[in-house]
Amino acid sequence: MLYTVKMKKRTIALTLAMLTMVSAVGCGKNDSGSTAKGGNESASGPVEIEFWYGLGGTLGETMEEMIVAFNESQDEVVVKGVVQSSYEETSKMLQAAIASGEVPACYLGSHIDSTTFAEKGVLEYMDDYIAADPEFDKDDIIEAFMDYCRDSEGHVYSLPVWGTTQVVYYRKDMFEEVGLDPDEVFATWQNVADAARTLQEHYKTEEPNFFGFEPMSGPDCLVDIACSNAGTIVSEDEKTVTFNSDAFVEAMESARKWINEEKIMGIHFGGDGWEYWYKTIDDVMQGRAGGYIGSSGDQGDLDFNIIAAHVQPGFNDNPPKPYVDPITAAIVKKAPDVEKQAAFKFLTYLNKVGTKNFSMSAGYVPVRSSVKEDEEYKAYLEKNPQALVPIEQAELGRRKWHDITGGDVMTALSDACDLIEIENVPAKEALDDAAVIAQQALDEYWANQE
């Protein structure tokens, strides 16, 4: 399949001499007998590597273009992109590949997965690669994003490719027609509920299945609401589960009532990969909903002739507390050394060149400060003011809690969110039951540390 490359070819300032230097300083030798999917270790030609990622829509198209652009920008590395349906599937596939020894050289995934893999010792540390590249400029990477990519001793195990946060998108034509002020509506979640009632009453005769607003299903949106209400997932010392506190229950119970009792808000769930996400987008684009909470990366799929963006609301007159985090790329330790070196070259390209292109094509937050001084990017912001919203929100966002149990606490919380949103289970009941499971996992984690 042929893809149109929208950006000029760019060269990568890594030389063969640098690659030799990296090999010499020893950046995590390959386990004996392990193999990689790329398989080309010949010094007489380009090194072929596999890069795994789970993206769809505009994001997937942009990644395809980035791979083509990188391959055409130099003749030392050939990247073969292998697509999964989601970040979660990429993580599962990678776990199986690591167990078998048939690994890709690198992959794209959530920072949570990368941290978990790093803790298990299956990722390649990049400190020596970075030190050997005089043009890498680690200080240019925004600290809030880089902080997700290194361990407690400061060693780098992944690189941020773009930053993400969930912002509001709404139909500005609908808001204008019923006389709603977006800044007032999105000041609080209570105001959003009032606006949803107004919108639904006005448009339900034209579209019987119309919803005034659609929160994105899953834990992220509900947790953002609860954190705005001063809720926390665990205590400060990380020894006690607190997501069944009054603050959490109040926020999530409000969401349950809006979705399941009043039915002024709706959600999509299930399906394959990102199917639920694109159904939500379609509802707003096609006039079946007045707005939704979605990723900053949705902007490439939206028509801003009829849609506008806004920072998330707070809850109960509190300031918003949306998460801000990066999507990261990492090198698999079991890959042959020559493929790991090639992978670093490609991941550096994504971190430098890709972060601007993903921002311009899909609305993500660039992870390098220098991008904001780029003339092409400044011209883009002039024409696309909605892209400023996730940047503004990134300045007030919170860091996601890293589940020290390896995911057990967040799985319990996510299951509770599904019960609240989909099964109409009262928030206190769902969160109390989930807290018992989560606390047991947390207790076991700390017992194993003694």
N, C-alpha and C positions, 0 to 999 in steps of 0.2 A: 504494500500500500504506500502511496506517495503522499507526503505531507508538505505543505507550503511553509517555507521558512521565512518568518516575518522580520527577522533581525539580521543585521550584517554579520559576516563572519568575524569572529574575534580569536585572537591567538592567546595561548596560555603561556605565562611567563615562567614555565618550568622547563628546564633543559635536561638532556640526557645525563649531564654531569651531576645535576641535583639528584636524579634518580639513583645514580651510582652511589652518591654520598649517603642517601637514606638507607640503602641496602647495607652499607658498611657499618652504620651506627646501630643496626639491629633493632628494627621496629616490631618485635614480636614474631619470632620465627614460626613458620608453618609446622603444624603437627606432622610427625612422620606418617607417611602413607595417605594423608588427606588429599582430596582433589577438589577442583572447582568446576563450575558449569562452563566457564569460558574456555578453559583448557588450552589456550595458546600461550606457550612460554617461549616461543622462538624469538631469538635476538635479531633475526634477519628480517623481520616484518613487524607490523603493528600487533600489539597485544589485544586480544579480544576478551572482553569481560561482560558478565551479565549484571544488570542493575534491576532489582525488583522494586516495584512500586504499585500501590493500589489507588489509582485516581480515575475519575470519569469526567465527562463533560468538558468544559473549557480547560480545566486543570489538566486533564489527561491529554488534550490536544497540545497544550503549551509544553508539557513535558516531552511529548513526542518531538515537537519542534526543537526543544533544547538539545535533545539527544542528537538529532540530525545536525544541528548547528555546531555542536561540539565535535562530532566526527569529521565534519568538513573543515573545521578550523585548524586541524593538525593531522599528522600522519603517524603518530606513535601509538594511539589507542583507538580501538573501535568498541563502542558501547552498544550492547544489545539490550534493549529494554524489554522486560518481561512483566506483563500487567496482571495484577490480581484485582479482585472486586473492591477491596477496602484495605485500610491499614491493618485491621484485625486479621484478615486473611493472610496478608503478607507476613505478619508475626507468626501465625500458625505454620505457614509453609516454611518459614525460616527455621523454626524450631525443629521441624522434621528434617530439613536439609542438614542442619548442624549435627543431628543425631546420626545421620547416614554418612556424613562426610562429603556429600555432593553439594557444595555450597556455591552461592553466587559470590562475586567479589564485594558487592556493596548493595545497599537497599535504602529506601526511603520509608520512614514510619513515624509514629508518635514519639515524643521525647520519653514518655513513660515506658514504652517497649524498649527503647534504646538504653535507658537507665537500667531496666531489669536485665537486659542482655549483658550490659557492662558488668553488673554485679555478679553475674554468673561466669564472667571471664571469657566470653565468646566474641568480644569485639576487640579490634585492634586500636591501641592507643595511638594518637596522631601527633604527640608532642615532638617526636624526632622529625617527622615529615614537615611539620610547621617550622621548626627551627632551621631546617635545611632549605627552606624556601624564603629568600629575602624579600619577596614581594607579597607575601601572604598578608601581613599587617593584621594580626589578631586584635589589636586595640581598636580597629575600625568596626569590629562586630559589636553591636549594642549589648551592653552588659546584661540587661534583663533576659535576653535570649541566650547569650553564651553561658549564663549561670546554670541553665538546664543541661549543658553538654559536657560537664566535667564532674569528676568525683570529689570527695571531701578533701583530697590532697591537691586538687587543682589540675589533675591530669585530664586531657581532652579525649573523649571517646566518640564524639559525634560532632557534626557541624550543623548549625541552623541553616535552613534554606529559605524559609519565610516565617513570619510571625502571624499568629491568628488569634482572633477573638470573635465572640458572637455579638453582632450588632442588630439593630432594628432596621427592617425595610418595610416601607408602607406605600400604599397607593395614594400619591399626592392628589390625583384627580378626584378620588373618592373623598378624601379629607376636605378638599375645597368645596365639593358639592354639598356636603352636610355641615360645613362651617366649623371644622375642627382645627385648632391651632396645634401643630405637631409638637412644639416646645412645651406646651401645657400638657398635652396628652402623655408625652413620654417623660414627664417629670416623675411620675410614680406609677407603680403597677395598678394601684387602685384607679388612677385616671385612665389607664389603658382599658381596664374592665368597663368603665363608664362609656368610653368611646366605642368599645366593641358592641355594647348594647345599642348605641345610637346607629352605628353602621349596619348592624344586623337588621334592625327594625326598618331601616330605609331600603335595604337592598334585597330582603328576603322574598319580596314579591317577584322580583326579576330572576333571582337565583335561590330556590328553596333550600339548597344545601349551603348557603352562604354562612361563613363565620366571620365575626368581626376581627378576630386576630387568631394566629396560630403559633403557639410556642413550639419550638423544635422538640420532638420527643427524645427521651433519653435523660440522663442525669445532669448534663451540663447546664441547661437552661434553668431547671428547678434549683440546682445548687447555687447558681448565680443569684437567684431571687432570695434564697435562704441566707446566703452570706451577706447580702445587702441588709438583711434584717438582723445582723450581728450574730448569725449562726456560724458554727464551726463544725468541721467533720470529726476532729479529735481534739483533745486537750493540748495545751501548749507543750507539755512533756511527752506527748504522743502515746500516753499509756491508757487513756480512757476515751472510749467512743462518746461523742457528744452530738451526733447528728440526729438524735431524738429529743433534743432540747426543745423548750417552748418556742424559741425563735425559729427553729427549723420546722416544727410542726405547724406553726401559724402560717408560714409562707407557703408550704406545700399543701396545706388544707385549703387555702384560698385558691390555689391553682386547680385542685381537684374539683372544687365547686364550680369554678368558671368553665371547666371542660365537661364535667359529667352531670352536673345538676342544672346549671343555667344554660349550658351548651352554647355560650356566646363565643367560646374558643374551641378550636378543634386541633387534632394532631393526626399525623400519619405515622404508622409504625410497621415494622416487619418488612418483608420483601427481600430481594437480593441486593447485597451491598448497600449502595447509596440510594436505592429506589425510593425509600420513604422521604429522603431529603429532596429529591427532585420533584416528587409529588407535591410537597409543600410549596416549593418554588412555583410550580405550575398553577396551583390554586390562586396565588397572588397575581401572577402574570395574566391569567385568564379570567380574572374578575370574580373568583369564588371566595376570596378572603381580602380583608382590608389591609393586612400586614402580617409579618412574621418575624421571629428571631432566627437569624441564620449566620453563617460564617462570613467573615470579611472576604473570604475567597469566593463568595457567590456572585460578586459584582460582574464578573465576565458573562454570567448567564442571565442578567437582568436588563430590562429596558428602562433606562433612566429618563426617558421622555415621559413616562407615567409613574415611575417609582423614585423614591428618595430614601436616603439613609439617615439614621439618627443614633446617637449614643443610647445604650440601654437605660431603662428606668431604674429608679431605686424602689425600695419597698418601705411603706410607712414613713415617708418623708426622709428616709435615710439615703445617703449617696449610693449610687450603684457600685457593685463590687464584682464586675465581670472578670473571668479568668483571662489571662494573656499568656500564651505559650508558643513555642516554635514547633514546626515540623522539621525533623532532623534526618540527616543521612549519615550512615556509618559504614565502616569497612569490617568485613567478617574475618576474624582471626585465622580461621582454618584455610582461607584461600592461599594459594601460592604467593610467595613474596613479590614476584613480578606483577601479578594481578593486583595485589594490594597497593603497590606503587602507582599502577595505572588508575586504580580506583580513586586514590587521593587526588590525582590530577583532575579527574572528572568531578569529584565532589567539590573541589576548590572552584571549578568553573560554575557549578550550581550555586555555591555560596556567594560568589562575586557577581557574575553576570546574571545568573538565574534569578537571584532575589529581586532584581529590578524588573525583569520580564514577568515574573509571577505576580508582582505587585500591579504592573500595568495591565496585564491580561485578565487578572482575576480579583484584584483588590486587596491582596494580602499586604501585610506590613513588611517593608524591607528590613533585613536584619543588619545591614551595614549603614553606618551613619553617612558615609560618603555618597550614598545614593541620592540623598536629599539635595546634594549640590550638583547632581548630574543635570545638564541642560535638557536632555530628552525627558527626564522624569519631572522636572519643574514645569515643562510645557504640558506634560500629561496632567499634572494636578490642576493647571489652569483650566483645562477643558473638562476635567472630571472631579469636581469638588467633593463628590461623595467619597472619593478615596481618602479624603482627610479625616473622615469619621473614625475608621479603625485606628488611625494614627493618634487621634485625640483620645480615644478610649484606651489605647495602650498605656497612656500616661497615668491613668487612674485605676488600671486593672490590678488584680491580685495574681500571685503565683499559685498554680495548682498544687495541691498537696500530693507529694509522692507517697504512694501506698507502700509502707515499709514491709507489709506482710506479703508482698508479691502480687497484690490485687484482690485479696480476700475481702478486705474492708470495703473497697469501692464496688466490688461485685455485689455484696450484700446491699449497699446503698442503691446501686443501679437497679437491682431487682425490686427494691421497695418503690423506687420511682415508677417503674413499669406498673406495679400494682395500683399505685395512686392514679396515674394517668389513664391506664387502659382498663383496669379491673374495677375502678371506683372504690378501692379499699380506703377507709379513712386514714388520713396521714399518720395519726398517732399510732394506730394499730400496726400499720405497715412499717413505720420507722422503729417502733419498739421491738418488733419481732426481728427486724434486720439488725438492730443494735446488739441483740443477744449473740447472733452469729458472728458479727464483726468483732465484738469484744472477746469472744473465745479465740478468734484468730490472732487478735492483738496480744492477748495474754500468752498464747503459745509462742509468738514471735519473741517477746521479752524473756520468757523462760529459757528459750534457746540461746539467748545472749549471755546468760549467767555462766 
